[in-house]
């Protein structure tokens, strides 16, 4: 199965710390589920998928939570 991978820049809305997410998902447009995964590649963040499309990001510097 082929996976598409790309980077996404993120910024904490509270303390403005910046970081980068590495996103991977199914590369086939006919797939019903993207099976998206996110990992933090830079910055002091934690990232977890909360559904098929959205990730919850937690800034480890100030504890702010936001969605990507």
NUDRENDO-146461 format. One record per residue (C-alpha): x, y, z; residue number from 0; residue in one letter. Coordinates in steps of 0.25 Angstrom, whole numbers, plus 5000, padded with zeros to 4 digits. Layout:
% NUDRENDO-146461
REC  east  north    up    i  aa
REC     X      Y     Z  NUM   A
...
% end
This chain:
% NUDRENDO-146461
REC  east  north    up    i  aa
REC  5000   5000  5000    0   X
REC  5005   5014  4996    1   X
REC  5006   5025  5006    2   X
REC  5007   5040  5004    3   X
REC  5016   5047  5013    4   X
REC  5017   5062  5016    5   X
REC  5021   5072  5026    6   X
REC  5012   5083  5033    7   X
REC  5017   5095  5041    8   X
REC  5010   5097  5054    9   X
REC  5010   5109  5064   10   X
REC  5004   5109  5078   11   X
REC  4993   5119  5079   12   X
REC  4997   5122  5093   13   X
REC  5012   5123  5094   14   X
REC  5015   5124  5079   15   X
REC  5025   5112  5079   16   X
REC  5027   5106  5065   17   X
REC  5029   5092  5061   18   X
REC  5027   5082  5049   19   X
REC  5018   5070  5048   20   X
REC  5021   5059  5039   21   X
REC  5008   5054  5033   22   X
REC  5005   5041  5026   23   X
REC  4993   5036  5019   24   X
REC  4987   5026  5009   25   X
REC  4991   5031  4995   26   X
REC  4979   5025  4988   27   X
REC  4967   5034  4986   28   X
REC  4957   5023  4986   29   X
REC  4961   5019  5000   30   X
REC  4949   5021  5010   31   X
REC  4959   5023  5021   32   X
REC  4971   5032  5020   33   X
REC  4978   5024  5031   34   X
REC  4985   5038  5035   35   X
REC  4997   5038  5045   36   X
REC  5004   5049  5050   37   X
REC  5017   5050  5058   38   X
REC  5025   5062  5063   39   X
REC  5038   5064  5056   40   X
REC  5042   5078  5062   41   X
REC  5037   5086  5074   42   X
REC  5033   5083  5088   43   X
REC  5019   5077  5084   44   X
REC  5011   5064  5086   45   X
REC  5001   5060  5074   46   X
REC  4990   5049  5074   47   X
REC  4980   5047  5064   48   X
REC  4966   5049  5070   49   X
REC  4958   5044  5057   50   X
REC  4960   5041  5043   51   X
REC  4964   5056  5039   52   X
REC  4968   5064  5052   53   X
REC  4979   5063  5061   54   X
REC  4980   5068  5075   55   X
REC  4993   5076  5078   56   X
REC  4998   5079  5092   57   X
REC  5009   5089  5094   58   X
REC  5018   5083  5105   59   X
REC  5024   5097  5108   60   X
REC  5011   5104  5112   61   X
REC  5001   5092  5112   62   X
REC  4992   5098  5102   63   X
REC  4983   5089  5093   64   X
REC  4979   5091  5079   65   X
REC  4974   5084  5067   66   X
REC  4981   5083  5054   67   X
% end
